Amino acid sequence: MEERDYLMREIEKLTALIKKIMGLIEGLNFNNFEERIQQINNNLIGQIGLTLDTVSNMSSSEFLSEIKKIDNLNIELFANLLSELSKKIYHIEKETNINSQKLAKKAILTLDYIDENTKTFSIKRMTLKKELQQQIP
């Protein structure tokens, strides 16, 4: 019982973190780009040990190994986070070491992983994948 409580607290912490990062992404613009990306990276490092640059440059197999560590409740939130961030970076058009196309590919990979490992079909996921694929030449 104690272990289950611990796991639930960890899941809740990750959920709160992802929602906090989504708020940072929502307010991301050309003028606050570096500051917000640093805040996002600091939050990600603290919880999952990865930065956006690391995520965007990982191989697909390395990335899949990492996302398998994320619980089912949060993995779709994480896919949405990658999706929103890749769209923001793509539209801001600021020179950065974070590649929006690679993040979009990681978001698609995450969504594919969810589709393969859950028994639920989601039109929202399918639509999101199509939007992301338009970002990739």
C-alpha positions as CSV (number, residue, x, y, z in Angstrom):
1,M,0.0,0.0,0.0
2,E,2.8,2.4,0.9
3,E,4.5,1.7,-2.5
4,R,1.3,2.4,-4.3
5,D,0.9,5.7,-2.5
6,Y,4.5,6.6,-3.4
7,L,3.9,5.8,-7.1
8,M,0.7,7.9,-7.1
9,R,2.6,10.8,-5.6
10,E,5.3,10.5,-8.3
11,I,2.7,10.4,-11.0
12,E,0.9,13.4,-9.6
13,K,4.3,15.3,-9.4
14,L,5.0,14.5,-13.1
15,T,1.5,15.6,-14.1
16,A,1.9,18.9,-12.2
17,L,5.4,19.4,-13.8
18,I,4.1,18.8,-17.4
19,K,1.2,21.2,-16.8
20,K,3.7,23.8,-15.5
21,I,5.8,23.3,-18.6
22,M,2.8,23.6,-20.8
23,G,2.2,27.0,-19.2
24,L,5.8,28.0,-20.0
25,I,5.3,26.9,-23.6
26,E,2.1,28.8,-24.0
27,G,3.8,32.1,-23.1
28,L,6.9,31.3,-25.2
29,N,7.8,34.0,-27.7
30,F,10.8,35.5,-29.5
31,N,11.7,37.8,-26.6
32,N,11.6,35.3,-23.7
33,F,12.7,32.3,-25.7
34,E,16.1,31.6,-24.0
35,E,14.7,32.2,-20.5
36,R,11.7,29.9,-21.0
37,I,13.7,27.2,-22.7
38,Q,16.1,27.2,-19.7
39,Q,13.2,27.0,-17.3
40,I,11.7,24.1,-19.3
41,N,15.1,22.3,-19.4
42,N,15.6,22.8,-15.6
43,N,12.2,21.3,-14.9
44,L,12.7,18.4,-17.2
45,I,16.2,17.6,-15.9
46,G,14.8,17.6,-12.3
47,Q,12.0,15.1,-13.1
48,I,13.1,12.9,-16.0
49,G,16.8,13.8,-16.4
50,L,16.6,15.0,-20.0
51,T,16.9,18.4,-21.7
52,L,15.0,19.4,-24.9
53,D,18.3,19.4,-26.8
54,T,18.9,15.8,-25.6
55,V,15.4,14.7,-26.5
56,S,15.6,16.3,-30.0
57,N,19.0,14.6,-30.7
58,M,18.3,11.1,-29.3
59,S,17.9,8.2,-31.6
60,S,14.4,6.8,-31.9
61,S,15.4,3.7,-29.9
62,E,17.0,5.7,-27.1
63,F,14.0,7.9,-26.9
64,L,11.5,5.0,-26.8
65,S,13.6,3.5,-23.9
66,E,13.2,6.8,-22.0
67,I,9.5,7.3,-22.6
68,K,8.7,3.8,-21.5
69,K,9.7,5.0,-18.0
70,I,6.8,7.5,-18.1
71,D,3.5,6.3,-16.7
72,N,0.5,5.8,-19.0
73,L,-1.3,8.8,-17.4
74,N,1.4,11.2,-18.3
75,I,2.8,9.9,-21.6
76,E,0.1,11.5,-23.6
77,L,0.6,14.8,-21.8
78,F,4.3,14.5,-22.6
79,A,3.5,13.9,-26.3
80,N,1.3,17.1,-26.2
81,L,4.2,19.0,-24.5
82,L,6.6,18.0,-27.3
83,S,4.0,18.8,-30.0
84,E,3.2,22.2,-28.6
85,L,6.9,23.1,-28.1
86,S,7.8,21.9,-31.6
87,K,5.0,24.1,-33.1
88,K,6.1,27.1,-31.0
89,I,9.8,26.8,-32.0
90,Y,8.8,26.3,-35.7
91,H,6.7,29.4,-35.7
92,I,9.0,31.6,-33.7
93,E,11.8,30.9,-36.2
94,K,14.6,31.7,-33.7
95,E,18.0,30.2,-34.2
96,T,18.4,27.5,-31.6
97,N,20.0,24.1,-31.0
98,I,16.6,22.6,-30.4
99,N,15.3,21.3,-33.7
100,S,11.5,21.7,-34.1
101,Q,11.3,19.0,-36.7
102,K,13.2,16.5,-34.6
103,L,10.9,17.4,-31.6
104,A,7.9,16.9,-33.9
105,K,9.2,13.4,-34.9
106,K,9.7,12.6,-31.2
107,A,6.1,13.7,-30.5
108,I,4.9,11.4,-33.4
109,L,7.0,8.6,-32.1
110,T,5.4,9.1,-28.6
111,L,1.9,9.1,-30.1
112,D,2.7,6.0,-32.1
113,Y,3.9,4.3,-28.9
114,I,0.7,5.3,-27.1
115,D,-1.4,3.9,-30.0
116,E,0.5,0.6,-30.0
117,N,0.3,0.2,-26.2
118,T,-3.2,1.3,-25.4
119,K,-6.5,-0.2,-26.4
120,T,-8.1,3.2,-27.1
121,F,-8.3,4.9,-30.4
122,S,-8.1,8.6,-30.3
123,I,-9.1,11.0,-33.1
124,K,-7.3,13.7,-31.2
125,R,-4.0,11.8,-31.4
126,M,-4.5,11.0,-35.1
127,T,-5.2,14.7,-35.8
128,L,-2.2,15.8,-33.8
129,K,0.0,13.4,-35.7
130,K,-1.2,14.8,-39.0
131,E,-0.5,18.4,-37.8
132,L,3.0,17.4,-36.7
133,Q,3.7,15.6,-40.0
134,Q,3.0,18.9,-41.9
135,Q,6.0,20.4,-40.0
136,I,8.4,17.8,-41.3
137,P,9.5,18.2,-44.9
